[in-house]
Amino acid sequence: MSDPRLPAPDAEFFPGLLRRLDERACLPGRRLEHLVRGSLPLAEAVEVQDHLVDCLACLNTFTRLQSLHENFEAPPRLVLRDSLSARALLADVSRLASMDEGRGAPPVLVAGEIGTGKGVVAREIHALSRRASRPFVEIGGCAATPASWLELELFGYERGAFPEATIATPGLFEVAEGGTLFLDEIEALPLDLQGRLLAALEHRSVRRLGAAAATSQDVRVIVATHVDLSDAVRRGTFRADLLDRFQLAMLTLPPLRERTDDIVPLARYFVGQFARSHGGAPRLSIDAEERLRRYRWPGNVRELSIVIERAARRSEGEEISAEELDLPRA
């Protein structure tokens, strides 16, 4: 019998859903999301719960979010641990996870080509750290989020800070208290927000929009990028002092074409994932595995997972053939 749980959503699923739900409810979707996660301060949670009693639109939104969270699988973590490259990566991840003593945890920069699994590595660092039982909060892509929305998402706002601010809402720094905040595509963060992020890292505190004072925060920040940030500094699109903050804890992920021993084990893992979600037990043919090894994988692990799912859906037998992979020949 197949696993009834749904596959984990991609990075843009919940932000997109929340924006759509915002159009139907009078409370911000993100605030209801915080209530689902149990990350609202007690007084604010009571206030929102009281509102749900009287507002059907917001109650429906809350129920929808709660159902989605209950049915999604846990986010992926590193699955390969036996090859030389996998053991080296795990050693680096473990080292970064252990660099977290007290409130002075250095922020982490994870670099690598698109599709190399930077978000998975960020979750693994969190899972291996002392913060594992605390929230892991992420913004899946700074480039896809408008700057004005991004500022509110990160730092929150007080009631009355702007005309639509009818209720105080915590930012993701507050939601992640005691845990980890992950920002992907950090190179796309506007310069003014880079300055606010730098201040939050240096002072370990944040101030909501419209608040009179900052509040102390204990949050480990992990950022990711697929570009050369040193080059971005030279072009004037990234702050040199912010890049300096990441010099102590950096990790560069190798592309999949440099991890040839991992290609087939990863492919077999994705086949197994598909089987658990959709039933059946397909396997890769010998020719298919050889074709996978020879391909250059410009889209890295993400491309591999897509190719395997597409082939598994096409396959009608017990084996996935090389032809069903539909890869260009080397």
TARA-V301436 format. One record per pair of residues at least 24 apart in sequence whose C-alpha atoms are under 10 Angstrom apart, sorted by the first residue. I is the first residue (numbers start at 1). GAP is how many residues later the second one is. Records with the same first field share a line. If there is no record, write none. Layout:
BEGIN
I->GAP, GAP
END
This chain:
BEGIN
1->274, 275, 276, 277, 278, 279
2->272, 273, 274, 275, 276, 277, 278
3->270, 272, 273, 274, 275, 276
4->67, 68, 69, 272, 273, 274
5->65, 66, 67, 68, 69, 271, 272
6->62, 63, 64, 65, 66, 67, 68, 271
7->64, 65, 66, 67, 68, 69, 266, 267, 270
8->60, 61, 63, 64, 65, 66, 67, 68
9->59, 60, 63, 64, 65, 66
10->65, 130
11->108, 127, 128, 129, 130, 173
12->127, 128, 129, 132, 133
13->127
14->51, 54, 55, 125, 126
15->124, 125, 126, 129, 130
17->48
18->43, 47
21->36, 37, 39, 40, 41, 43, 44
22->35, 36, 39
23->34
24->33, 34, 36, 37
25->30, 31, 32, 33, 34, 35, 36, 37
26->25, 29, 31, 32, 138, 140
27->24, 25, 28, 30, 31, 32, 34, 137, 138, 139, 140, 142
28->30, 33, 136, 137, 138, 139, 141
29->29, 32, 33, 36
30->123, 139, 140, 141, 142
31->31, 136, 137, 138, 139, 140
32->26, 27, 29, 30, 31, 33, 34, 137
33->28, 29, 32, 33, 36
34->28, 135, 136, 137, 138, 141
35->27, 30, 31
36->26, 27, 29, 30, 31, 33, 34
37->28, 29, 32, 98, 138
38->97, 137
39->96, 131, 133, 135, 136, 137, 138
40->129, 130, 134, 135
41->129, 133, 134
44->123, 124, 125, 126
47->120
48->119
75->44, 45, 48
76->41, 43, 44, 45, 47, 48
77->40, 42, 43, 44, 45, 46, 47, 48, 50
78->39, 42, 43, 44, 45, 46
79->41, 186, 187, 190
80->182, 185, 186, 189
81->181
82->179, 180, 183
83->176, 177, 178, 179, 182
84->175, 177, 178
85->169, 173, 174, 175, 176, 177
86->173, 175, 176
89->32, 162, 163, 164, 165
90->31, 34, 35
92->33, 157, 158, 159, 160
93->28, 29, 30, 31, 32, 33, 35, 36, 158
94->30, 31, 32, 33, 34, 35
95->30, 33, 34, 154
96->26, 29, 30, 32, 33, 152, 153, 154, 155
97->25, 27, 28, 29, 30, 31, 32, 33, 34, 35, 152
98->27, 28, 30, 31, 32
99->30, 31, 149, 150
100->29, 30, 31, 120
101->28, 29
102->28, 116
103->75, 101, 114, 115, 116, 117
104->97, 98, 100, 114, 115, 116
105->96, 113, 114, 115, 116, 144
106->95, 96, 113, 114, 115, 116, 139, 140, 141, 142, 143, 144
107->73, 74, 75, 94, 112, 113, 114, 115, 116, 138, 139, 140, 141, 142, 143
108->74, 112, 113, 114, 115, 116, 137, 138, 139, 140, 141, 142, 143
109->73, 74, 75, 77, 112, 113, 114, 115, 116, 134, 136, 137, 138, 139, 140, 141, 142, 143
110->74, 112, 113, 114, 115, 116, 136, 139, 140, 141, 142, 143
111->73, 74, 112, 113, 114, 115, 116, 117, 118, 139, 140, 141, 142, 143
112->112, 113, 114, 115, 116, 139, 140, 141, 142, 143
113->112, 113, 114, 139, 140, 141, 142, 143, 185, 186, 187
114->71, 111, 112, 113, 141, 184, 185, 186, 187, 188, 189
115->111, 140, 141, 182, 183, 184, 185, 186, 187, 188, 189, 190
116->110, 136, 137, 138, 139, 140, 182, 183, 184, 185, 186, 187
117->136, 137, 138, 139, 183, 184, 185
118->66, 105, 106, 107, 108, 133, 134, 135
119->63, 64, 65, 103, 104, 105
121->101, 103, 130, 132
122->58, 59, 60, 61, 62, 99, 100, 101, 102
123->57, 58, 59, 99
125->55, 97
126->53, 54, 55, 56, 94, 96
127->53
129->50, 51
130->48, 49
131->46, 47, 48, 49, 88, 89
132->46, 47, 48
133->45, 46
134->42, 43, 44, 45, 46, 85
135->40, 41, 42, 43, 44, 45, 46, 84
136->39, 40, 41, 42, 43, 44, 45, 46, 83, 84
137->35, 36, 38, 39, 40, 42, 43, 44, 45, 46, 84
138->34, 35, 38, 42, 43, 44, 45, 46, 83, 84, 85
139->33, 42, 43, 44, 45, 46, 47, 84
140->42, 43, 44, 45, 84
141->41, 42, 43, 44, 45, 46, 47, 48, 83, 84
142->41, 42, 43, 44, 45, 46, 47, 48
143->41, 42, 43, 44, 45, 46, 47
144->41, 44
145->43, 44
146->43, 44
147->41, 42, 43, 45, 46
148->42, 45
150->39, 40, 43
151->38, 39, 41, 42, 45, 46, 57, 58
152->56, 57
154->27, 29, 39, 42, 43, 52, 54
155->41, 42, 45, 51, 52, 53, 54
156->50, 51, 52, 53, 54, 55
157->50, 51, 52, 53, 54
158->49, 50, 51, 52, 53, 54
159->50, 51, 52
160->49, 50
161->47, 48, 49, 50
162->47, 48
168->40, 41, 42, 43
169->39, 40
170->37, 38, 39
171->35, 36, 37, 38
173->27, 31, 32, 33, 34, 35, 44, 45, 46, 47, 48
174->31, 32, 33, 34, 41, 42, 43, 44, 45
175->42, 44
176->41, 42, 43, 44, 45
177->39, 40, 41, 42, 43
178->39, 40, 41, 42
179->39, 40, 41, 42
180->38, 39, 40, 41, 42
181->38, 39, 40, 41, 42
182->38, 39, 40, 41, 42
183->38, 39, 40, 41, 42
184->38, 39, 40, 41, 42
185->38, 39, 40, 41, 42
186->36, 37, 38, 39, 40, 41, 43, 52
187->36, 37, 38, 39, 40, 41, 42, 45, 46, 50, 51, 52
188->37, 49, 50
189->48, 49
190->47, 48, 49
191->45, 46, 47, 48
192->47
194->43, 44, 45, 47, 48, 49
195->43, 44, 46, 47
197->24, 45
198->41, 43, 44, 45, 47
199->43
201->41, 44
202->40, 43
221->25
222->24, 27, 28
223->27
224->26, 27, 28
225->27
226->26, 27
254->46
255->41, 42, 43, 44, 45, 46
256->40, 41, 42, 43, 44, 45, 46, 47, 48
257->36, 37, 38, 39, 40, 41, 42, 43, 44
258->38, 39, 42
259->34, 41
260->32, 33, 34, 35, 36
261->32
262->31, 39
263->26, 29, 30, 31, 32, 34, 37, 38, 41
264->24, 25, 26, 27, 28, 29, 40
265->24
266->35, 38, 39, 42
267->25, 34, 37, 38, 40, 41, 42
268->37, 40
269->36, 39
270->34, 35, 36, 37, 38, 39, 42
271->34, 37, 38, 40, 41, 49
273->32, 36
274->31, 34, 35, 36, 38, 39
275->34, 37
278->34, 35
280->38
281->31, 36, 37, 38
282->30, 33, 34, 35, 36, 37, 38
283->29, 32, 34, 35, 36, 37, 38
284->24, 27, 28, 34, 35, 36, 37, 38, 41
285->33, 34, 35, 36, 37
286->33, 34, 35, 36
287->33, 34, 35, 36
288->31, 32, 33, 34, 35, 36, 37, 38, 39
289->31, 32, 33, 36
290->32
291->30, 31, 32, 34, 35, 36, 37, 38, 39
292->30, 33, 35
294->33, 34, 35, 36
295->32, 33, 34, 35
296->32, 34
297->30
END
